[in-house]
Amino acid sequence: MALVLGLLLLFWPTKTLAVVAIFRGINFLITAGMRALDILLGLFVMVAGITVLAVPAWTAMWLLMTAIMLIILGIVGLVRALTLGKKITHTR
């Protein structure tokens, strides 16, 4: 793949470079979105921990926050699995 890309850049530099730039931009957007989800999940877990430490009697609140966190983890895992599958199929 690198050889083909190198040859394309050698013979058609402007068009190939534009296509490569677009694909890299899309890749950066997807990667940034995954990192943003990780940051949001980390903040949510931190708030849940502080809530449990501040008011131990709020077990129901802790259980609700845990359930929401597990749902978010499932969604993040699903999105990662789908994007990883696309990366694996495109590298062949």
N, C-alpha and C positions, 0 to 999 in steps of 0.2 A: 504494500500500500504506500509506504514511504517513497519507494522508487517511482511509482506512477505519479504521485503528487509532485515529486521533484522534477520529473520530466515535463509535467504539465506547467509547472512554474517556469521552467526553462524556456519552453516554446510559446506559451500564452500567459505571460506574467500578470497582466492587468486583470483579465477575466478570472483566472484561477485564484489570484490573490483576493479578489472580491468575494468569491464563493467561500474560500477558506475563512475569511474574516466573518462572514455571516454565520457559518457553522460554529466558529469559536465563540461568537457572541451569544448564540443560543445556548451553547454548553455552559458558559459563564452564568447566564440567567438561571438555568436549572440548578447549578451547583449553589448559587447564592440562595435560591429558594429553600434548598435542603438545609443549609446552615441556619437560615432564619427560623425554620421549624424547630431545629434543635435548640436554638436560643430561647424561643417561646416556651418550649417544653421544660427547659431548665428553670426558667423563671416561675412557671406554674408549680413545679415540684418544690421550689424554694418557698413559695407562698404557702403551700400545703404543709410543709414542715414547720414553718413559723406558727401557723394557726394551731397545729396539734400541740406544740410546746407551750403556747400562750394560754390555751383553754383546753386542758385534757378532757373535759367532760363533753366536748363536741365530737364524739366519736362518729356520729352520723355525718357530720360535715367532712370528716376525714375519709369516711367510706365513699361519700359522693365525689370528693376530689380525686380519690384513687380510681374510681370508676371512669371519671372523665379523662384522667391521665392515661389509663389503659386504652381507652378508645382512641385518643390522640396518637399513642404509640402504635396502635394497629394501623391507623391511617398513614402515618409516616413510614412504617415498615412496608405497607402496600405500595406507596409511591416509590420508595427506594427500589423495591423488587421490580416494579414495572420499568423504571429507568435503567436499572442494571441490566435487565433483559435486553433492552434496546442497545446498550453499549456493547454487550457481548455479541449480538447478532451483527452489528456493524463492523466489528473488528476483524471478521473473517475474510 
